[in-house]
Amino acid sequence: MRKTGSFPREDRIQRRQEFLAVRAARSRVRAGGLRLEWLVTASPRHRVGFTVTKFRGSAPLRNRIKRLLREAWRHEREAFPHGRDYVFVPEDPDAFPGLAVVRELMRTLAKRISARS
């Protein structure tokens, strides 16, 4: 995969408490096998995190899914409203055959979030 830009530390959700805060907000949408949770923040930026549980498969499969999600986010991040923390949670590992599919799922999720705002 060709990288499409940086993914700086300040754009990532890193701490468990931050992931739990997003989950506690209970704002969710789904598309295909991908769930998106978000939390509205005071920051003008948007941050992102990816959670792939062990129930979704072996470590190489989970790492592949996270790589696909990160690369798709690099392409599609401007479609998402700023001022929010996002956490992507894959629910079906078979729903991610390639980057094009993941990008399409992200575009769908971005449209659904924009419609709710």
MOMOCOR-V777605 format. One record per pair of residues at least 24 apart in sequence whose ideal C-beta (glycine too) atoms are under 8 Angstrom apart, sorted by sequence separation. I is the first residue (numbers start at 1). J is the second residue. If there is no record, write none. Layout:
I J
I J
This chain:
48 73
65 90
22 49
72 99
76 103
79 106
65 93
68 96
71 99
75 103
79 107
48 77
19 49
68 98
72 102
76 106
80 110
18 49
46 77
62 93
65 96
68 99
71 102
72 103
75 106
76 107
79 110
19 51
61 93
64 96
79 111
81 113
69 102
72 105
73 106
80 113
81 114
11 45
13 47
46 80
56 90
68 102
72 106
76 110
10 45
11 46
12 47
13 48
14 49
46 81
11 47
12 48
13 49
46 82
49 85
51 87
57 93
81 117
10 47
11 48
12 49
45 82
46 83
48 85
49 86
50 87
51 88
52 89
56 93
44 82
45 83
46 84
47 85
48 86
49 87
50 88
51 89
52 90
44 83
46 85
47 86
48 87
49 88
50 89
43 83
46 86
48 88
42 83
41 83
40 83
41 84
40 84
41 85
39 84
38 84
39 85
38 85
38 86
37 86
38 87
36 86
37 87
36 87
36 88
37 89
35 88
36 89
34 88
35 89
34 89
35 90
34 90
35 91
33 90
34 91
33 91
33 92
32 92
33 93
30 91
33 94
34 95
33 95
7 70
22 85
32 95
33 96
21 85
22 86
23 87
22 87
1 67
7 73
4 71
7 74
18 85
3 71
19 87
34 102
5 74
32 101
1 71
4 74
3 74
4 75
34 105
13 85
33 105
34 106
32 105
36 109
13 87
31 105
34 109
38 113
32 108
31 108
36 113
31 109
29 109
31 112
29 112
29 113
29 116
1 99
